[in-house]
């Protein structure tokens, strides 16, 4: 299907509407990014999503696109919320993914790169000690039934009320760290059991906690507004809703698929199981998914607490005196009801980040002149970025942009290609990056060579106007699951 792509303008390709597609596909990319193995399958998924009922404008893919469950990772699609039988919109768990509200949070500090280098291994070892990570890992606390109900209901507000988060943090979390429409009663007992002991933990795979330096500033004014400057030390975390969110997706997939059949939806792929938004199954999934999203924001909040504690232990003072304010927190696996123009739409972002532009009422007042901060992790050997949302994103992609580098190699292929011991040694010797991984296997699977060039991905977003480059970050130390 790549051969069918038509260049519309630089770095924007159209997959023409054909067959059962209701809208065309639109892919933000470059020739070199499109040449990666597996792109044919990912582009086919863009076409499949375009067949879903009620889809608006186009089935979109960001430049970090690669194959995923149902939707491609890097996929964006918006659906009408009308209950009209002729043009009914849907919600699809495959357009969110199993790790509901997997996302990224960035903490600034007043420390410099030189401060970190003097205690580089000490701070990473302390973070490794303070933040549980890895497959099946458990957090430092176990939530009671009442506490878990509150976490699912009010998200990061629970963390703030219980002393794990500052009140000032809430303002700079997407949705203020809570989707009000969450319906915890649609979260199963088993999903609750899986999540109860995991709040405040990283998980495995591509999840990480990384100490970085601000390596380059592209937009001085936006960087200043975000509290960032060259040579500064910052901390980035990437994790989601752990077993709770995975189970919510698993629990509701079968129900949504039954609704698809009952409503007569002609699905191109069973993994695109969808339910019309007005149905009981859609509303129950939306309520449970929102509750799992609240769990994820709380999870990152407790990791923020542990991170501040670790820095205090190593550098003295406390989080406040070290200037460890939250820059922003973004989700990149979620579906939300949003207003775009005169319409309310159900916007799915699967491996894509919200990037609302200047003057949006949905972002903090202090950022409104510049657009929402967008946090884009790369890999543990190269770079990450902070971008800002743009009016171009609002016009073209329902306020969305890329979420990371995107995989170039599958995990099995990376495991065969990279030796974890050699990789960790090379990262320290060549890049001065200190890595602590719970599992050697994860270090191999997450090798820098397993990912696309994040700088090229970000450059496509910048060139097409769906994000603006603010700063580039370089890793100094990483905790991996």
C-alpha positions in Angstrom: 0.0 0.0 0.0 3.0 2.3 0.4 3.1 2.5 -3.4 -0.4 4.0 -3.4 0.6 7.0 -1.2 0.4 10.3 -2.9 2.7 13.2 -1.7 0.4 16.1 -1.0 3.1 18.4 0.3 6.5 17.9 1.9 6.2 15.2 4.6 2.5 14.7 4.1 1.2 11.7 2.1 -2.4 10.8 1.3 -3.7 7.2 1.0 -6.7 7.8 -1.5 -10.1 6.7 -0.4 -11.1 3.4 -2.1 -13.2 0.3 -1.5 -14.9 0.6 1.9 -12.8 3.5 3.2 -15.1 6.3 4.4 -12.2 8.8 4.4 -8.7 9.0 3.0 -5.6 8.2 5.0 -3.1 10.9 5.8 0.4 10.0 6.9 3.0 12.5 8.2 6.4 11.0 7.3 9.5 11.2 5.1 10.8 8.9 2.5 13.4 7.4 4.8 10.9 6.8 7.6 8.5 5.1 5.2 11.3 2.8 4.1 11.5 1.0 7.5 10.5 -2.7 7.5 6.9 -3.3 8.5 5.6 -0.1 7.2 3.4 -1.8 4.6 1.4 -3.5 7.4 1.1 -0.2 9.3 -0.2 1.7 6.3 -2.7 -1.1 5.7 -4.0 -0.5 9.3 -4.4 3.2 8.4 -6.7 2.1 5.6 -8.6 -0.3 7.9 -9.3 2.5 10.4 -10.7 4.6 7.6 -13.4 2.0 7.1 -14.9 2.6 10.6 -18.3 4.3 10.8 -18.5 8.0 11.7 -14.8 8.7 11.2 -14.1 12.4 10.4 -11.7 14.0 7.9 -9.1 11.3 7.6 -7.5 8.2 9.2 -4.1 9.7 10.3 -0.7 8.5 11.3 2.2 10.3 12.9 5.8 9.9 11.7 6.6 7.4 14.4 3.9 5.0 12.9 4.4 1.2 13.3 2.2 -1.8 13.4 0.0 -2.2 16.5 -3.1 -3.9 17.8 -6.0 -2.8 15.6 -4.9 0.8 15.0 -1.3 1.4 14.1 0.8 2.9 16.9 1.0 6.5 15.9 -2.6 6.5 14.7 -5.1 9.3 15.2 -8.8 9.1 14.4 -11.8 11.2 15.4 -15.4 10.0 15.4 -18.8 11.8 15.5 -20.6 11.6 18.8 -24.0 11.7 17.1 -26.4 8.8 17.6 -27.7 9.2 14.1 -28.1 5.7 12.6 -26.9 7.0 9.2 -23.7 8.4 10.5 -23.0 6.9 13.9 -19.6 7.3 15.5 -17.8 4.5 17.4 -15.2 3.9 20.1 -12.6 1.2 19.6 -10.4 -0.3 22.3 -7.8 -1.0 19.5 -7.6 2.8 19.0 -6.4 3.2 22.6 -4.4 0.0 23.3 -3.9 -2.2 26.2 -1.7 0.2 28.2 -4.4 2.8 28.8 -3.0 6.3 29.3 0.6 5.2 28.8 2.2 8.6 29.0 5.2 10.8 29.8 5.8 13.3 32.6 8.8 15.7 32.8 10.2 17.2 36.0 12.5 20.2 35.8 15.2 20.9 38.4 17.5 23.7 39.3 20.5 21.3 39.1 23.0 21.4 36.3 24.6 18.6 34.2 27.7 19.0 36.3 25.8 18.4 39.5 24.5 15.1 38.1 27.8 14.0 36.7 29.4 14.3 40.1 26.9 11.8 41.5 25.7 10.1 38.3 25.7 6.5 39.4 24.5 7.4 42.9 21.4 9.1 41.8 20.4 6.4 39.3 21.1 3.7 41.9 18.8 5.6 44.3 16.1 5.9 41.7 16.4 2.2 41.0 15.9 1.6 44.7 13.0 4.0 45.2 11.0 3.2 42.1 10.0 -0.5 41.5 10.2 -1.5 37.9 9.8 -4.6 35.7 7.2 -7.2 34.7 4.8 -7.7 37.5 6.6 -5.2 39.8 4.7 -3.8 42.8 4.7 -0.3 44.1 5.7 0.8 47.6 2.1 0.9 48.8 -0.9 -1.3 48.5 -4.2 0.5 48.0 -7.2 -0.3 50.2 -10.6 -0.8 48.4 -11.6 2.7 49.4 -8.3 4.2 48.2 -8.4 2.4 44.9 -12.0 3.6 44.3 -10.8 7.1 44.9 -7.8 6.7 42.5 -10.1 5.4 39.8 -12.5 8.2 40.4 -10.3 11.3 40.9 -6.9 10.3 39.7 -4.0 12.6 40.6 -6.2 14.6 43.0 -6.0 11.5 45.3 -2.2 11.7 45.2 -2.3 15.4 46.1 -4.8 14.9 48.9 -2.6 12.2 50.4 0.7 14.2 50.2 2.3 12.5 47.2 1.9 15.5 44.9 2.0 19.3 45.1 -1.2 21.2 44.4 0.8 23.2 41.7 1.4 19.9 39.9 -2.2 19.3 39.1 -2.4 22.4 36.8 0.2 21.0 34.5 -1.2 17.5 34.0 -3.3 16.8 30.9 -6.9 16.9 32.1 -5.5 18.0 35.5 -4.8 14.3 36.0 -8.4 13.2 36.1 -11.2 12.5 33.6 -14.4 13.4 35.3 -16.5 10.9 33.3 -14.7 7.9 34.8 -17.1 5.2 36.0 -15.1 2.9 38.4 -18.0 0.4 38.7 -17.2 -0.7 35.1 -13.6 -1.7 36.2 -13.7 -5.4 37.1 -12.6 -7.0 40.4 -9.7 -8.7 38.6 -8.5 -5.4 37.0 -8.6 -3.8 40.5 -6.7 -6.8 41.9 -4.0 -6.4 39.3 -3.6 -2.6 39.9 -4.0 -2.5 43.7 -0.3 -3.2 44.4 1.2 -1.6 41.2 0.6 2.1 41.7 4.0 3.9 41.8 5.8 1.4 39.5 7.3 1.5 36.1 6.5 -1.8 34.5 8.6 -3.3 31.8 9.3 -2.9 28.0 9.8 0.6 26.9 8.9 2.2 30.2 11.7 4.1 31.9 12.8 6.7 34.4 15.5 8.9 32.9 17.8 11.7 34.1 18.6 14.0 31.2 20.2 17.3 30.4 18.9 20.1 28.3 21.3 19.8 25.4 19.9 22.4 22.9 17.3 25.2 23.0 15.4 25.9 19.8 12.7 28.3 21.1 14.1 30.5 23.9 10.8 32.1 24.9 8.9 28.8 25.0 11.7 27.1 26.9 11.7 29.9 29.5 8.0 29.6 29.9 8.4 25.9 30.4 11.2 26.5 33.0 13.9 25.0 30.8 17.4 26.2 30.0 20.6 24.8 28.4 22.7 22.6 30.7 19.9 21.9 33.1 19.1 18.5 34.6 15.6 17.2 34.2 13.8 13.9 34.8 11.5 12.1 32.4 9.3 9.2 33.2 7.3 6.9 30.8 4.7 4.5 32.1 1.0 3.9 32.1 -1.8 2.1 33.9 0.0 -1.2 34.4 -2.1 -4.4 35.0 -5.2 -2.4 35.8 -5.4 -0.8 32.3 -4.4 -4.0 30.5 -7.2 -5.9 32.2 -9.8 -3.1 31.5 -9.0 -3.4 27.8 -9.1 -7.2 28.0 -12.4 -7.2 29.9 -14.2 -4.9 27.5 -12.9 -6.2 24.1 -15.2 -9.2 23.9 -18.3 -7.1 24.9 -17.4 -4.4 22.3 -16.9 -7.1 19.6 -20.3 -8.6 20.4 -21.8 -5.1 20.0 -20.0 -4.7 16.7 -21.7 -7.9 15.4 -25.1 -6.9 16.9 -25.0 -3.5 15.3 -24.0 -5.0 11.9 -20.6 -3.3 11.7 -18.5 -4.6 8.8 -15.1 -4.7 10.4 -12.0 -5.1 8.2 -10.1 -6.6 11.2 -11.4 -8.2 14.4 -8.8 -6.2 16.3 -10.8 -3.1 15.3 -13.8 -4.2 17.4 -15.9 -1.0 17.8 -19.2 -0.1 19.4 -21.4 2.8 18.4 -21.0 5.5 21.0 -24.6 5.5 22.1 -24.5 1.8 23.0 -24.3 0.4 26.5 -21.0 -1.4 25.6 -19.4 1.8 24.3 -20.4 3.8 27.4 -19.2 1.2 29.8 -15.8 0.9 28.0 -15.4 4.7 28.0 -16.2 4.9 31.7 -13.8 2.1 32.6 -11.1 3.3 30.2 -11.3 6.8 31.8 -11.0 5.2 35.3 -7.8 3.3 34.1 -6.5 6.6 32.8 -7.0 8.1 36.2 -5.0 5.2 37.7 -2.1 6.0 35.2 -2.0 9.6 36.2 -1.8 8.6 39.9 0.9 6.0 39.0 3.1 8.7 37.5 2.3 11.0 40.5 3.7 8.4 43.0 6.8 8.0 40.8 7.2 11.8 40.9 7.0 11.6 44.7 9.7 8.8 44.8 11.9 10.7 42.3 11.8 13.9 44.5 12.6 11.7 47.5 15.6 10.2 45.7 17.0 13.5 44.6 16.6 14.9 48.1 18.5 11.9 49.5 21.4 12.3 47.1 21.6 16.1 46.7 20.1 17.4 50.0 17.3 19.8 50.5 13.8 18.8 49.2 11.9 18.8 46.0 10.9 22.4 46.4 14.4 23.7 47.1 15.8 21.6 44.2 13.2 23.3 41.9 11.6 20.0 40.9 8.4 21.3 39.4 6.4 19.3 36.9 6.8 20.8 33.4 3.9 18.8 32.0 2.3 15.3 31.8 0.9 14.0 28.5 -1.0 10.9 27.6 -0.5 9.0 24.3 -2.9 6.0 24.6 -6.4 7.3 25.1 -9.8 8.2 23.6 -11.5 11.4 24.8 -14.6 13.4 24.0 -13.3 16.8 22.8 -14.7 19.8 21.0 -13.1 20.6 17.7 -14.7 23.5 15.9 -18.5 23.2 16.3 -18.4 19.4 16.8 -17.9 17.2 19.8 -15.8 14.3 18.7 -14.4 11.1 20.2 -10.7 11.5 19.4 -8.6 8.3 19.6 -4.8 8.8 20.0 -2.9 5.5 19.9 0.8 6.2 20.3 0.1 9.9 19.6 0.3 12.9 21.9 -2.2 15.7 22.3 -0.7 18.9 21.1 -3.2 21.7 21.7 -2.1 25.1 20.3 -1.8 28.6 21.7 -4.8 30.1 23.5 -6.4 26.7 24.0 -8.5 26.9 27.2 -7.6 23.3 28.0 -3.9 24.1 28.8 -2.5 26.0 31.7 -2.7 29.8 31.5 1.1 30.2 31.8 1.6 28.2 28.6 -1.2 29.6 26.5 1.0 32.0 24.5 3.1 29.1 23.4 0.9 26.0 23.1 0.8 22.9 25.2 4.1 21.3 26.2 4.6 18.0 24.2 7.1 15.5 25.6 8.6 13.1 23.1 10.9 10.4 24.4 13.6 8.9 22.1 15.8 6.0 23.2 18.2 5.6 26.0 21.3 6.3 23.8 20.3 9.4 21.8 17.8 12.2 22.4 14.4 13.2 23.6 12.5 16.4 22.9 10.1 18.9 24.3 7.8 20.4 21.7 4.9 22.8 21.9 1.5 22.4 20.4 0.5 24.5 17.4 -2.5 26.0 15.6 -1.4 23.8 12.7 -2.0 20.7 14.8 -5.5 22.0 15.7 -6.3 22.5 12.0 -4.8 19.3 10.7 -4.7 16.5 13.3 -7.3 17.4 15.9 -4.5 18.8 18.1 -2.2 15.7 17.8 1.4 15.0 17.1 4.0 12.2 17.5 4.6 10.4 20.8 8.2 9.1 20.4 10.7 7.6 18.0 8.7 4.6 17.1 10.1 1.1 16.8 12.2 0.1 13.8 12.8 -3.5 15.0 10.4 -5.8 16.8 11.4 -6.9 20.3 12.4 -10.5 19.2 14.6 -9.1 16.4 16.3 -6.6 18.8 16.8 -9.4 21.3 18.7 -11.4 18.7 20.7 -8.5 17.4 21.9 -6.9 20.7 23.7 -8.3 23.7 22.5 -6.6 26.8 25.8 -6.7 28.7 27.8 -5.3 25.8 25.0 -2.7 25.2 25.0 -1.4 28.7 28.9 -1.2 28.7 28.9 0.7 25.4 26.3 3.2 26.5 28.5 4.0 29.5 31.8 4.0 27.6 30.6 5.9 24.4 27.7 8.0 25.6 28.4 8.3 29.4 24.8 7.0 30.0 24.5 4.8 33.1 21.8 2.2 32.7 20.2 0.1 35.5 17.8 -2.5 34.0 15.7 -5.0 36.0 16.0 -7.5 33.2 18.9 -7.9 30.7 16.3 -8.9 28.1 14.7 -5.5 28.3 18.0 -3.7 27.8 18.4 -5.6 24.5 14.8 -5.1 23.4 15.1 -1.4 24.0 18.5 -0.9 22.4 18.8 2.5 20.6 19.2 0.7 17.3 15.7 -0.8 17.7 14.1 2.6 17.3 13.8 5.1 14.4 15.7 8.3 14.5 13.7 10.5 16.9 15.2 13.7 15.5 13.9 12.8 12.1 10.5 12.1 13.5 10.4 15.4 15.4 11.7 17.3 12.3 8.7 16.0 10.3 6.3 17.2 13.0 8.0 20.6 13.1 8.2 20.9 9.3 4.5 20.1 8.8 3.4 22.5 11.5 1.9 20.0 13.9 4.4 20.8 16.6 7.2 23.3 17.3 10.6 22.3 18.6 11.5 23.8 22.0 14.4 21.9 23.4 16.5 18.7 22.8 17.3 16.5 25.8 20.2 14.0 26.2 20.2 11.0 28.6 22.6 10.7 31.4 21.2 7.8 33.4 18.3 5.4 32.9 16.2 3.0 35.0 14.5 0.4 32.9 12.1 -2.3 33.8 
